[in-house]
Amino acid sequence: MKQTKILKSKIRYNVAVLKEQMAAFDMTKRMNNFNWLRHEMSYSEPITLFHAPDPKKAREYIDYTYIRNAENLYDYIAKFANINAKYELTLDQICDIHKILCAGTTLETRGGVISEINKRVHIDDMIYRFNADHSSILDKVFDLHYQLIELQPFEDFNKRTARGVMNMALVQHGYSPIVFNSKNDHNGYMNAYLARNEEHRDEYNEYMLNCMLRTQKQIMNVLRQSKIL
């Protein structure tokens, strides 16, 4: 619990630093950062998290349609960055994210379609509880991410959708999205989910917080060090 508080404090501090950095740099630098995040979320993250049948040939299994859809998802999420109105999660937003991820795939006609009637009841309850909960936004979004994966509301792409929904909520509340682009995330991401499944919530939250802190530091480095020709 103490480690969780320390990580949250560092993240809040970095939010303020990033805000100052963004204001200090010109549009070219900011766009470079935007496009770096877009690349990491749409290319580096899928390659990092994907468990190929033959790990030595992982790049042969790259799904370029997924990469394109992940780029479109980032653009969708980015639109929530400067919304000043009170944010509320909706079923339409979750379904829209799933539709974006399904475009051009074998699931295209079932994009955004809840797979079972009883799951629609559960997801409606999940959304209601998320909006009614006034606790830490970080705790809320991490719980939401886990619950969406656990529920499996769609035929496929549930983990991708859960990450998209989580990042949408984070961006709307002034945080950077989380990018899972470290080699440790290849197994760490699922290990954290499994820990949460075994009621080890602190372990799961600390993993997510560390990933967020890492992403913030990467963004800072891109802003400081990028050389624009």
C-alpha positions in Angstrom: 0.0 0.0 0.0 2.9 2.4 0.8 4.5 1.7 -2.6 1.1 2.4 -4.3 0.9 5.8 -2.6 4.5 6.7 -3.6 3.8 5.7 -7.2 0.6 7.8 -7.4 2.5 10.8 -5.9 5.2 10.5 -8.6 2.5 10.2 -11.3 0.7 13.3 -10.2 3.9 15.2 -10.1 4.7 14.1 -13.6 1.3 15.2 -14.8 2.2 18.7 -13.8 5.6 18.5 -15.3 4.2 17.2 -18.6 1.7 20.0 -18.7 4.4 22.6 -18.3 6.6 20.9 -21.0 3.7 20.7 -23.4 3.1 24.4 -22.9 6.7 25.3 -23.4 7.4 23.4 -26.6 6.1 24.4 -30.0 3.5 22.6 -32.1 6.2 20.6 -34.0 7.5 19.1 -30.8 4.0 18.4 -29.5 3.0 16.7 -32.8 6.2 14.6 -32.7 5.2 13.4 -29.2 1.7 12.7 -30.4 3.0 10.6 -33.3 5.5 8.8 -31.0 2.6 7.7 -28.7 0.5 6.7 -31.7 3.4 4.5 -33.0 4.0 2.9 -29.6 0.4 2.1 -29.0 -0.3 0.8 -32.5 3.0 -1.0 -33.3 5.3 -1.5 -30.3 2.6 -2.5 -27.9 0.9 -5.2 -30.1 4.3 -6.7 -30.9 5.3 -6.7 -27.2 2.1 -8.3 -25.9 1.5 -10.8 -28.7 2.4 -14.4 -27.9 3.4 -15.9 -31.3 3.1 -19.7 -31.9 6.9 -19.5 -32.7 8.5 -16.7 -30.7 11.5 -16.7 -33.0 9.3 -15.8 -35.9 7.1 -13.3 -34.0 7.4 -10.6 -36.7 5.9 -13.0 -39.3 2.7 -12.9 -37.3 2.3 -9.1 -37.3 -1.3 -8.1 -38.0 -1.1 -5.0 -40.1 -4.9 -4.5 -39.9 -4.6 -4.4 -36.2 -1.9 -1.8 -36.4 -4.0 0.4 -38.6 -7.0 -0.1 -36.3 -4.9 0.7 -33.2 -3.8 3.9 -34.9 -7.4 4.9 -35.5 -8.2 4.0 -31.9 -5.4 6.3 -30.7 -6.9 9.1 -32.8 -10.3 8.4 -31.2 -8.9 8.5 -27.7 -6.9 11.7 -28.3 -10.2 13.5 -29.0 -11.0 13.2 -25.3 -7.9 15.0 -24.2 -9.3 18.6 -24.0 -12.9 17.9 -23.0 -13.9 20.2 -20.1 -17.3 18.8 -19.5 -17.9 16.2 -16.8 -16.9 12.9 -18.1 -19.1 9.8 -17.9 -18.4 6.4 -19.4 -21.0 5.1 -21.8 -21.8 1.8 -23.4 -21.6 3.6 -26.8 -18.0 4.6 -26.1 -17.0 1.0 -25.2 -18.8 -0.4 -28.3 -17.2 2.3 -30.6 -13.7 1.3 -29.4 -14.5 -2.4 -30.2 -15.9 -1.4 -33.6 -12.7 0.5 -34.4 -10.6 -2.6 -33.5 -12.8 -4.9 -35.5 -12.7 -2.9 -38.8 -11.4 -5.0 -41.7 -11.2 -8.2 -39.6 -13.3 -11.3 -39.6 -15.2 -9.7 -36.7 -16.1 -6.6 -38.6 -19.9 -7.3 -38.7 -19.9 -8.1 -35.0 -17.9 -5.1 -33.9 -19.5 -3.4 -30.9 -22.0 -6.3 -30.4 -22.3 -7.7 -26.9 -22.0 -11.4 -27.3 -24.6 -12.5 -24.7 -27.7 -10.8 -23.2 -26.7 -11.4 -19.6 -23.3 -9.7 -20.3 -25.2 -6.6 -21.4 -26.7 -6.5 -17.9 -23.3 -6.9 -16.3 -21.6 -4.2 -18.5 -24.4 -1.7 -17.8 -23.9 -2.3 -14.1 -20.2 -1.9 -14.5 -20.6 1.4 -16.2 -23.1 2.6 -13.6 -20.7 1.7 -10.7 -17.7 3.4 -12.5 -19.6 6.7 -13.0 -21.0 6.6 -9.4 -17.6 5.9 -7.8 -15.8 9.1 -6.6 -12.6 7.4 -5.5 -9.2 7.8 -7.3 -9.6 7.8 -11.0 -6.5 5.6 -11.3 -8.0 2.9 -9.1 -11.3 3.2 -11.0 -9.8 2.7 -14.5 -7.5 -0.2 -13.4 -10.6 -1.9 -12.0 -12.5 -1.2 -15.1 -9.7 -2.6 -17.3 -9.7 -5.8 -15.2 -13.5 -6.1 -15.1 -13.9 -5.8 -18.9 -11.3 -8.5 -19.5 -13.0 -10.7 -16.9 -16.4 -10.2 -18.3 -15.4 -10.9 -22.0 -18.4 -8.9 -23.3 -17.4 -9.3 -27.0 -16.6 -12.3 -29.1 -12.9 -11.3 -29.3 -10.5 -8.4 -28.8 -11.6 -8.0 -25.2 -8.1 -7.2 -23.8 -7.5 -4.7 -26.6 -10.8 -3.1 -25.9 -10.2 -2.9 -22.2 -6.9 -1.2 -22.7 -8.6 1.3 -25.1 -11.3 2.1 -22.6 -8.8 2.5 -19.8 -6.7 4.9 -21.8 -9.7 6.9 -23.0 -10.7 7.5 -19.4 -7.1 8.3 -18.4 -6.7 10.9 -21.2 -10.0 12.5 -20.4 -8.9 13.0 -16.8 -5.6 14.6 -17.7 -3.3 11.6 -17.6 -1.2 10.2 -20.4 -2.3 6.8 -21.8 -0.4 3.7 -20.7 1.8 2.0 -23.3 2.8 -1.6 -22.7 6.0 -1.5 -24.7 8.6 -3.0 -22.4 10.0 -6.5 -22.8 8.8 -7.2 -19.3 5.3 -6.5 -20.4 5.3 -9.6 -22.6 4.6 -11.8 -19.5 4.1 -9.0 -17.0 0.8 -7.8 -18.4 -0.9 -11.2 -18.1 0.8 -12.0 -14.8 -0.6 -8.8 -13.3 -4.1 -9.7 -14.6 -3.8 -13.2 -13.1 -2.6 -11.7 -9.8 -5.7 -9.5 -9.7 -7.8 -12.6 -10.5 -6.3 -14.1 -7.3 -7.4 -11.1 -5.3 -3.9 -9.6 -5.2 -5.2 -6.2 -6.1 -2.2 -4.2 -4.8 0.2 -6.3 -7.0 -2.0 -5.6 -10.1 -2.3 -1.9 -9.3 1.4 -1.5 -8.7 2.2 -3.0 -12.0 -0.2 -0.7 -13.8 1.1 2.3 -11.9 4.7 1.4 -12.8 3.7 1.1 -16.5 2.1 4.5 -16.3 5.1 6.1 -14.7 7.4 4.5 -17.3 5.2 5.9 -20.1 5.3 9.4 -18.5 9.1 9.2 -18.4 9.3 8.1 -22.0 7.0 11.0 -23.1 9.3 13.4 -21.2 12.4 12.0 -22.9 10.7 12.3 -26.4 9.9 15.9 -25.7 13.3 16.8 -24.4 15.5 14.8 -26.8 13.7 14.7 -30.1 15.5 16.5 -32.9 13.1 17.9 -35.5 14.7 18.5 -38.9 
